[in-house]
Amino acid sequence: PEVEQKIVAELERVLGDEPVTFENSSKLTYLQSVINEGLRLHPSVPLDSKVAVADDTLPDGTFMPRGTVLQFSPYAMGRSVELWGEDAEAFRPERWEHRAPPSPYEYPVFNAGPRECLGKRLAWVEMRACLAQVLRAVRLELAVPWESVRMDFQLTLGMSSGLPCRVVPRS
């Protein structure tokens, strides 16, 4: 609820009664921090792998012969105390404020390097616009205990149990 209140306050301060546009959505910095934090803890692709098509060397000096399969987990990386601090498990959007964005190799929610998602910037605009429109109009409340929400680890992170919410109009 505290995060939602901060988002709504930012929407009122930045947008007022204006519609969400490409230009003004980029000024929603707290909302962007919330999105970044959500993706850090719940990346769309929780597990990934790459195959070396030629001999290669990783930035840390590790040699990778041709054909080597490298597996990594954006889900685990998002919870790494080494990368995110002692409170890595906590949802804390404020960690994104007043800091340079991390390397996409440390925060690979849109992949990195030549395989970075081409739609990354559009996805951020769409997420800000969608959340801004929804949160201006309604409050969303989880309708079941958090423990009953089941996340599925497949190619993409899903919720086979759904996410039952109560929708409460804003007055």
N, C-alpha and C positions, 0 to 999 in steps of 0.2 A: 504493500500500500504506500510506503514512503517513496519508493521509486516512481510509482504511478503519479503521486502528487507532484513530484518534481518535474515529470514529463508534462503534465497538464499545465503547471505554472510556466514552463518554458514555451509551450504552445501559445498560451495567452500573451506572454511577453513578446515573443518573436512574430507571431502571426496575427494576433488580435482576431478580427473578424475576416481577414483576408483568406482566400482559398490557398491551399498548398500548391506551390509551384516548384519547378526545378530550382529556381534561384533561391527562394526563401527556405526550401527544405535543407539546403546545405548549411544554414545558420542554426539548425536544430542540433547543437553540439552534444547536449546531454542525451537526447534521443539516440544519436549516433553511438554514444558511449554505451548505452543500454543494449543496442543491437550488437556491438562488438563483444560485449561481455556475454550476451546470450550465445553468440556463435563460438566464443572461446570455450564455454562449458558444454555446449551442445552442437558441435559442428555437423553440418549436413552429411558429410562423409567421415565417419568416425575412424575408419581403418583404410589404409591405402598402400599400394606397392608400386614400385617402378622396376624396370629391367634395364640393366646397362647394355646398350646396343653396341658399345665398343669399350675397350679398357678405359677406365676413368679414375680420377682421384677426387675424393670428397674434400670440402674446404678444410676439414681437420687433418688431412693428410692420409686418410684411410684409402688404400688402393682397392678398386673394385674391378675385377676382371670381367671381360665381356660375358654376358649371360647371367651375371649375378642378379638375384632378386633382392631388392631392398624394401623392407616393410617398415611402415611407420604408422603411428596412431595419433592423429590430431586430437582425438578424445583424451588420451593420456597426456599428451603435450599440454593441453589446456588446463590440466590439473597438476602440472609439474611445479613443485615448490621451488626448484632451481630456477625456473623461468619466471614464475609469477609471485613468488614470496610465500611466506608461511600461511597466508590466508587464501591460497590458490583454489581451495574447494568452495570458497564463499562467492556468492554473486554480489559483486561490488563494482558498479559502473564507474565510480569515482576513480578507480585505478587508471582509467583511460584519459582523465583530464590532465592537461598541462604536461603532456609527455609526447615524445616523438613516437610515431607508430612503430611497433616491433617489426623486425624482418619477417617477410612472408615465410621464411624457413623456420621461424620460431612460432609463427601464428599462421599455419597453413590452411586456414578454413576455405580459401579460394585457390588452393594449390600455390605453386611458386615457380619462378623462373620461366622457361619457355612454355610450361604447361599451365601457367596462371589462367584462371577463368576469364575469358574474354568479356563476360557479362558482369564482372564484379562491381563496377561502378554503377551500372544500371540497377543491379540488385540492391545496392545500398539506397539508391534514390527511391526505388519501389518500396522497400521496407519502411523507410522514413515516411513516405507519403501514405502508405496503408495504415501504419500505426497512428500517425497524426490524425487521419480521418476517423478511425475507429475510436481512439481515446478522447477525441473531442466530443463524441456523441454518447459513448457508453462507458461504464465500468465493467470489467470482466472479473468474475470471482470464481475460483476453482470450486466446483460443486461436489467434489469427492475428496477424501483424504489424499494428500500428496503421495503417500506410500502406495496407493492403489494404481497410480499411473505407471504403466509398464513401457519402457523404452526398448525398442527392438534394434539389435545391432545386425544390420545386413549391409548391403552396399551403401545404403543411406540410412540415417538415423530416423526411425519412425516410432509411432505409438499405436500399436495394434488395439490397445484398450480405448483409444480416443482420448480426448481431453475435455471431459464434461465441464462446462462453465455456465454460470448464471450471467445473464446480460442485464445490466441495470442502467436504465437511461440516466444521463446526467441532467440535473435540474438547472 
